[in-house]
Amino acid sequence: MFSLIWSIIVGFFVGLIARWIVPGAAHYGFIMTTIVGIVGSVIGGFIGTMFNKPAPGQKFHAAGFLMSIVGAVILLFLLKFIEH
């Protein structure tokens, strides 16, 4: 249960940082910002594992938070492209 709550909190902050980085007005609420952050974390984790595989049994990838932000920024650019 704590893991889910932690994912939501981190996802929200990752989404906020990504929205701050990507130019333009994005009218997303709390839920959409959190979803962008969580999905961005998954995308960032996938990109991180393409370059460097984590050690067996390691819970988190070394790039972690930074790659989550990169993934969320990529997702926001894709959402902008789809919306227009």
VOFI-543669 format. One record per residue: x, y, z of N, C-alpha, C, O in turn; residue in three letters. Coordinates in steps of 0.2 Angstrom, whole numbers. Example, Ala and Ser with C-alpha at 12.3 -4.5 7.8 and 13.67 -1.06 7.14 Angstrom:
2
> 66/-28/39/62/-22/39/66/-16/39/71/-17/42/ALA .
> 64/-11/35/68/-5/36/64/0/39/67/6/40/SER .
This chain:
84
> 4/-6/0/0/0/0/4/6/0/3/11/-4/MET .
> 10/6/4/14/12/4/17/13/-2/19/19/-4/PHE .
> 19/8/-6/22/9/-13/18/12/-18/20/16/-21/SER .
> 11/11/-17/6/14/-22/6/22/-20/6/26/-24/LEU .
> 5/23/-14/5/30/-12/12/34/-13/11/40/-16/ILE .
> 17/31/-13/24/34/-14/24/35/-22/27/40/-24/TRP .
> 21/30/-26/21/31/-33/17/37/-35/19/41/-40/SER .
> 11/38/-32/7/43/-34/10/50/-32/10/55/-36/ILE .
> 14/50/-26/17/57/-24/23/58/-29/23/64/-31/ILE .
> 27/53/-30/33/55/-34/30/56/-41/33/61/-45/VAL .
> 25/53/-44/22/54/-50/20/61/-51/20/64/-56/GLY .
> 16/63/-46/14/70/-46/20/75/-47/19/80/-51/PHE .
> 25/75/-43/30/79/-43/34/79/-50/36/84/-53/PHE .
> 35/73/-52/38/72/-59/34/75/-64/36/78/-69/VAL .
> 27/74/-64/23/78/-69/23/85/-68/23/88/-73/GLY .
> 23/88/-62/24/95/-61/30/98/-64/30/103/-68/LEU .
> 36/94/-63/42/97/-66/42/96/-74/45/101/-77/ILE .
> 39/91/-76/39/90/-84/35/95/-87/36/98/-92/ALA .
> 29/97/-83/25/102/-86/28/109/-86/27/113/-90/ARG .
> 33/110/-81/36/116/-80/42/117/-86/43/122/-88/TRP .
> 44/111/-88/50/111/-93/47/112/-100/49/116/-104/ILE .
> 41/109/-101/38/109/-108/34/115/-109/30/117/-105/VAL .
> 36/119/-114/33/126/-115/26/125/-117/23/120/-120/PRO .
> 22/130/-116/15/130/-118/10/129/-112/12/126/-107/GLY .
> 4/131/-113/-1/130/-108/-4/123/-108/-7/121/-113/ALA .
> -3/119/-103/-7/112/-103/-12/113/-97/-10/113/-91/ALA .
> -18/112/-98/-23/113/-93/-25/106/-91/-30/103/-92/HIS .
> -20/103/-87/-21/97/-84/-22/98/-76/-19/102/-73/TYR .
> -26/94/-73/-28/94/-66/-23/89/-62/-18/87/-65/GLY .
> -24/88/-56/-20/84/-52/-20/77/-54/-14/74/-55/PHE .
> -25/74/-56/-25/67/-59/-21/66/-65/-17/62/-66/ILE .
> -22/71/-70/-19/70/-76/-11/71/-75/-7/68/-78/MET .
> -9/76/-71/-2/77/-70/1/71/-66/7/70/-68/THR .
> -3/68/-62/0/62/-59/1/56/-63/6/53/-63/THR .
> -4/56/-68/-4/50/-73/2/51/-78/6/47/-79/ILE .
> 3/58/-80/9/59/-84/15/58/-80/20/55/-84/VAL .
> 16/59/-74/22/58/-70/23/50/-70/29/48/-70/GLY .
> 18/46/-68/19/39/-67/20/36/-74/25/32/-74/ILE .
> 17/38/-79/18/35/-86/25/37/-88/29/33/-91/VAL .
> 27/43/-87/33/46/-88/39/42/-85/44/41/-88/GLY .
> 38/40/-79/42/36/-75/43/29/-78/49/26/-79/SER .
> 38/26/-81/38/20/-84/42/21/-91/47/16/-92/VAL .
> 41/26/-94/45/27/-101/52/28/-99/56/26/-103/ILE .
> 53/32/-94/60/34/-92/64/28/-90/70/27/-92/GLY .
> 61/23/-86/64/17/-84/65/12/-90/70/9/-90/GLY .
> 61/12/-95/62/8/-101/68/11/-105/72/7/-107/PHE .
> 68/18/-106/74/21/-109/80/19/-105/86/18/-108/ILE .
> 80/20/-99/86/18/-95/89/11/-95/95/10/-96/GLY .
> 84/7/-96/86/0/-96/89/-2/-103/92/-7/-104/THR .
> 87/2/-108/89/1/-115/97/2/-115/101/-1/-119/MET .
> 99/7/-111/106/9/-111/110/5/-106/116/3/-107/PHE .
> 107/4/-100/111/0/-95/106/-4/-91/102/-1/-88/ASN .
> 107/-10/-91/103/-15/-87/105/-14/-80/111/-14/-78/LYS .
> 100/-14/-75/101/-14/-68/104/-21/-66/102/-26/-69/PRO .
> 107/-21/-60/110/-27/-57/104/-31/-55/99/-29/-53/ALA .
> 105/-38/-55/99/-42/-53/98/-41/-45/102/-41/-41/PRO .
> 91/-40/-44/89/-39/-37/89/-32/-35/87/-30/-30/GLY .
> 91/-27/-40/91/-20/-38/84/-18/-39/81/-19/-44/GLN .
> 82/-14/-34/75/-12/-34/74/-6/-39/69/-5/-42/LYS .
> 79/-1/-39/78/5/-43/84/6/-48/90/3/-46/PHE .
> 83/9/-53/88/10/-58/92/16/-56/89/20/-53/HIS .
> 98/16/-58/103/22/-55/100/29/-58/101/34/-54/ALA .
> 97/29/-64/95/36/-66/89/38/-63/88/44/-62/ALA .
> 85/34/-61/79/35/-57/75/41/-58/71/42/-63/GLY .
> 75/46/-54/71/52/-54/72/56/-61/68/59/-64/PHE .
> 79/57/-63/80/61/-69/77/57/-75/74/61/-79/LEU .
> 78/51/-76/75/48/-81/67/48/-81/64/48/-86/MET .
> 64/48/-75/57/49/-75/55/55/-77/50/56/-81/SER .
> 58/61/-76/57/67/-79/58/67/-86/53/70/-90/ILE .
> 63/64/-89/64/64/-96/58/60/-99/56/62/-104/VAL .
> 56/55/-96/51/51/-99/44/55/-99/40/55/-104/GLY .
> 43/59/-94/37/63/-93/37/68/-98/32/70/-101/ALA .
> 43/71/-100/44/77/-105/42/74/-111/38/77/-115/VAL .
> 45/68/-113/43/65/-119/36/63/-120/33/65/-125/ILE .
> 33/61/-115/25/60/-115/22/66/-116/17/66/-120/LEU .
> 23/72/-113/20/78/-114/21/80/-121/16/83/-124/LEU .
> 27/80/-124/27/82/-131/23/77/-136/20/80/-140/PHE .
> 22/71/-134/18/66/-138/11/68/-137/7/68/-142/LEU .
> 9/70/-131/2/72/-130/0/79/-133/-5/80/-136/LEU .
> 5/83/-134/4/90/-137/3/88/-145/-1/91/-148/LYS .
> 7/84/-147/7/82/-154/0/79/-156/-3/80/-161/PHE .
> -2/74/-152/-9/71/-153/-15/76/-152/-19/75/-156/ILE .
> -14/81/-148/-20/85/-146/-21/90/-152/-26/93/-154/GLU .
> -15/92/-156/-16/97/-161/-16/94/-168/-16/97/-173/HIS .
